[in-house]
């Protein structure tokens, strides 16, 4: 069957909706990880009035917009984090598909970027006091790179990246908790790993600068937000720089 441009658009919309559902699930994972609760049970409820939420309240992005950011039952405000995370995840998944089409490359790109986004969000919320999500994000990304790269990735550059990321983590955690070390190490490491090597000096300089701002209580929040926004930019840049494999263009164009 001929793969046409209209089919490509249809799948792009499909993956936008799929991505928003994945974003909705990520919200639940991030929140429940913070309070050490199961992801599956109990079902979602309003944190204020405890009213159990129904399917109509849980529709990604649109439920929040339709309810104007308030609980349907008690009118308590609902954090704007929910629709923002859902929207960004939707953008990650549908843009990854748009660039790569269906296939292994799509799965690798979208899963890598989704995990990068989830750990970044855990980082900015700052409630999860565990090292594991960050360590798993690094292990997954390194494995992904290792299996996809044509050459061995464990070279001098890799050692340089690892060393710089550890340095960023050490600086950021001097006056903070130990978890801060893993958080900053991970978010300094992932951009290094995914983005082109020519950007490395800039990434290193910015990461080290922001880590040093994390010292002072007054600048810490600003430094963390700038670091978070840079991660989101890095995710989009990596998807943008991924080579397009749109075979249908030859048919259509
Ligand atoms: Zn409520």
Boltz pocket constraint, residues with backbone or C-beta under 6 A from the ligand:
constraints:
  - pocket:
      binder: B
      contacts: [[A, 46], [A, 47], [A, 48], [A, 49], [A, 50], [A, 51], [A, 71], [A, 72], [A, 73], [A, 74], [A, 75], [A, 76]]
      max_distance: 6.0
